[in-house]
């Protein structure tokens, strides 16, 4: 696989996880906040 040693593979994996997980958590949280605000708006209009 592209001549990677196991040390290089785990180093790149660690770097990817350190950057990918926080970014994906922020995107997920932003989507959930938007969905929650939309639900609150809908409840406010109906009652």
Secondary structure as UniProt FT lines:
FT   TURN            2..3
FT   HELIX           6..46
//
